[in-house]
């Protein structure tokens, strides 16, 4: 079913762009919000996608585009999975069914997709910094455009957000920050900031005082325009004095709120007032993630995103995905960590706001004193692990490859230089799928290869993952990175006991004639398929699971160089400075050197789609590997002839 088969409500049908929205009467906004929410539910129930976050900001989205002159005024959505309503109202309703699908529109705001997408996002906590940069540029240009950053309370745990608040307050720049407070990111928020915001929104003293202020000023609201403006100013001044928003005022921001984020009329009025207030301002709104869809309100983590069609009333899955035949790699990690921790009290688990995505929940449930969700704070997660390591603890940091990029300085300065044996379990390595380029984990091999005192490994299957984790738990000489992809493992039968691996040792899987494929990680499965097909055509190709990109099995490479005339290297990562490059660099000055053909992700931005679609697009799926086998084999035969 495509978008034209998903009916928009009578008001939403009239709104193709925000200028259409601004032609509506203020009294129409509540109905439009209801129709927009229903359209998101209708579409996602069929086509899947992020869900709860966008439902929670429907009224805010409508009010923002009604009050602000977008795209001249710039709206920045932090992270961006809350921007579905924004996309629908900004010319993409007819294409919204293709959201997150191969060759379809992006699941996140994307500057090249629409002039209404002011800033590309995917990682959190960036909106205030970007909005401040835009505000300063506006001031230099002597323009009068407005900048609005919408940031969730989960994203507020990221250090960048506070760095930007500090800078914006010092510069006294004219911008509006909207804090969307729903106590959720993907999993429930953690930390002192969460408790602070909860105190603001639940304080009986505050709420009583706010009601008293409203009562006192109520009679003025019925007066003329001049008196209403006076009342509005008095209200803001009194509320600023009585609300516990001192944290934000200490950064130099005028604090407003908290206000009901689902009252579109009130939001419109607040935004109209704030549009005329100069300087840095923070509007604190309180919302419910999944608002308007009861199952999503009840189970907010579950309904953060969905891939299966579901009944839009009950939430019941209509076409259940085929029952997995294998566990996900992340779940293999989660179970193995608990097993290791049961026998080694030094082991501590850490994740930056991804206990579900990285499967740290089993550890958090079994050993709550030894497992930590530190919030969206990747830099802190790395150095927190380093601190634990100085005291003899074995820190396992479960983190997505794309998010570990944010802790690169800490990897170098706090871990590697001090030779601290922190273990990094790098999830979502390689193509991440529908989340697209902001979430692909393509660069960890190159950026880790450059750092001394770091072992880089990748398991071919779930058994190797368990054994790598066990070996890393006993290793004290260096940090250790174990990378594995999103999705299901092989489904092999695993032995219960762990086995220690020899660091830097490769494994020969099959012998060939003139050509061998050296693989790094689970992408070996593609190679096996291509090799079987080549064998049916009479081409015998060897296969070696290298297991380690650093240190390389140099002895094995020398041996293979005497045995084969050509190497194909294969990795689910960038060809630039990756695993294949490491092999080419080592063999560059050897007297006996085969031709080396590096296969991986090319040096360009690859968009979203399923992992298999993207692997096939860049030529490293089974068909692409077989094609490369033919090319290399033909070249070898020509050289022999």
PyMOL commands that set and color helices and strands:
alter all, ss='L'
color gray80, all
select helices_A, chain A and resi 3-5+12-14+18-21+26-47+52-56+58-67+84-92+96-98+127-140+155-157+159-171+192-202+204-221+225-242+246-249+264-274+294-298+302-304+329-343+361-366+368-370+378-390+401-416+444-449+462-474+524-536+554-563+579-587+611-617+622-640
alter helices_A, ss='H'
color red, helices_A
select strands_A, chain A and resi 49-50+74-77+147-152+175-181+254-260+280-286+305-306+347-351+371-373+394-400+423-427+454-458+479-483+507-510+515-520+541-545+548-550+566-574+595-601
alter strands_A, ss='S'
color yellow, strands_A
deselect
rebuild
show_as cartoon
